[in-house]
Amino acid sequence: MAEEKFDAIIVGAGPAGSTAAYLLAQEGLDVLLIEKGTTPGSKNVSGGRMYAHALNRIIPNFWDEAPVERPVTREIITFLNGEQSVSLDCHDVNWGKPPYHSFTVLRTEFDAWLASKAEDAGAVLACAIRVDEVLKENGKVTGIRAGEDEMLADVVIAADGANSITAQQAGLSKVFTAHQVATGVKQVIELPPETISQRFQVDGNHGAAQLFVGDCTKGMQGGGFLYTNKSSLSLGLVVSTAELQRCQIKMSEILEEFKESPHLAPLIEGGQAAEYSAHLIPEAGLGMIPQLYGDGILVAGDAAGLVLNLGYIVRGMDFAVASGEAAAKTVIVAKARSDFSRQGLAAYQGFLKESFVLRDLEAYRNAPRFQENHRLFNEYPRLATGLVSKLFTVDGTPPVHLLAKVLGQIKENRISLWQLAVDSWKGAKNL
Ligand SMILES: Cc1cc2nc3c(=O)[nH]c(=O)nc-3n(C[C@H](O)[C@H](O)[C@H](O)COP(=O)(O)OP(=O)(O)OC[C@H]3O[C@@H](n4cnc5c(N)ncnc54)[C@H](O)[C@@H]3O)c2cc1C
């Protein structure tokens, strides 16, 4: 049964949907924000580090009220090979002062807070409702159906995450292929706050973000992550879904193996596993972006594939926030002109270009392709760990100069100098 008509219906109360709802409600529009989880964030999985810049533009100093965990002041990238590991460790205490660089967040609390901001601004938040269908009239999206209920709006914003049913039903996107997405698993491991600060060598409430490359993914394209929350760690693995299908490996099994490795076990020792979750991540960058708008509909966040994974930086939440903002700006313009047609909503592309979203995806358009190179997850972690281990080994054997050590390791790992030069060049150019 069709009920009242809203200015905008937003499907999904993740960072993209709640940001759009907050900004539209602030402008006085009638907004319905629909979330299938019993509370916003209850269905969400995320490694859990959010770069602060995008939300700070919308809610200045949001960290004063938002349930953020720790500002990240230590960045570590660790290359793994069996018993050996080598880390690049960057510590910058300035990242722990306003305006903070990034925060670890737990999505259950963070998403609930952001959705409550939208509610406070006047949006109607409807939880535990799953949108099943997009309603159309003469090709224009006119609302949604959830179970028996039909709800109408001038515009629908699809912010329902990776493999968005809403965008697919509106005919804007197709089911993402296994080559376009990665599978992520995450476990939250509880530890006392002081233990976390000591183990990760951070002051007081500061935090660390550690990424792992190498045999934690069995050489498959992907990596591991470990983020420090106030009194827990978010630990996980992200692996190309196509690779997982090819290798027939279970993520839950390699995560358990990873936890037992000598590089990880001491970091999580004594911790209590609190929750486990798995989710898809769109990772193909610019190449996977669907039609971003149609008659009566816009697509934002993961639903539009707006994620940037450079291997050493993973950005989905700040893209979700900024695309939610761009969607809201578009709807405000469309409302002023009473034009929610495809042409009326075309300004969305322009707003995304003006923001960093399409600019950054454009700048790194070749990064996803570059990361399909298997040497990045096999030969190069072995080369780095083997070489650095040799550098620090003193065992009474005749001295070998650095150059010979480097060349020896390159040969041992069966990498040609030509390959190394080409990969280095491509990496420097594309990442
Ligand atoms: C393991 C993992 C690690 C990650 N690590 C990071 C990281 O460290 N930093 C970072 O920035 N990004 C990270 N990401 C990516 C980040 O989580 C996403 O880019 C971000 O959450 C996208 O926000 P969104 O609002 O577009 O979608 P989501 O956060 O997925 O929100 C979509 C919402 O829509 C709801 N929904 C879905 N379908 C329906 C429906 N039919 N009806 C009603 N509601 C519906 C869902 O329940 C959900 O609440 C990671 C992702 C994963 C899986």
The ligand as a Gaussian input file, in Angstrom:
#p B3LYP/6-31G(d) Opt

LIG

0 1
 C       36.933000      -6.017000       5.798000
 C       36.794000      -4.594000       5.360000
 C       37.736000      -3.657000       5.726000
 C       37.588000      -2.324000       5.342000
 N       38.484000      -1.407000       5.824000
 C       38.272000      -0.094000       5.596000
 C       39.082000       0.880000       6.219000
 O       39.940000       0.575000       7.053000
 N       38.873000       2.177000       5.891000
 C       37.891000       2.575000       5.017000
 O       37.733000       3.779000       4.793000
 N       37.096000       1.666000       4.428000
 C       37.255000       0.337000       4.703000
 N       36.419000      -0.588000       4.143000
 C       35.399000      -0.123000       3.185000
 C       34.246000       0.571000       3.899000
 O       33.719000      -0.277000       4.886000
 C       33.160000       0.926000       2.900000
 O       33.722000       1.580000       1.798000
 C       32.099000       1.833000       3.525000
 O       31.489000       1.204000       4.614000
 C       31.040000       2.179000       2.471000
 O       29.993000       2.896000       3.082000
 P       28.528000       2.844000       2.426000
 O       27.689000       3.719000       3.274000
 O       28.607000       3.092000       0.987000
 O       28.072000       1.314000       2.544000
 P       27.930000       0.393000       3.841000
 O       28.788000       0.857000       4.945000
 O       28.096000      -1.006000       3.346000
 O       26.423000       0.624000       4.270000
 C       25.355000       0.118000       3.517000
 C       24.166000       0.000000       4.457000
 O       23.029000      -0.391000       3.685000
 C       22.309000      -1.369000       4.394000
 N       21.552000      -2.136000       3.386000
 C       22.045000      -2.966000       2.431000
 N       21.053000      -3.463000       1.675000
 C       19.901000      -2.935000       2.155000
 C       18.539000      -3.075000       1.792000
 N       18.163000      -3.852000       0.768000
 N       17.606000      -2.415000       2.503000
 C       17.986000      -1.607000       3.555000
 N       19.248000      -1.439000       3.941000
 C       20.206000      -2.079000       3.248000
 C       23.388000      -2.182000       5.108000
 O       22.874000      -2.901000       6.208000
 C       24.354000      -1.077000       5.517000
 O       24.060000      -0.543000       6.779000
 C       36.520000      -1.933000       4.505000
 C       35.569000      -2.870000       4.113000
 C       35.687000      -4.190000       4.550000
 C       34.645000      -5.187000       4.125000

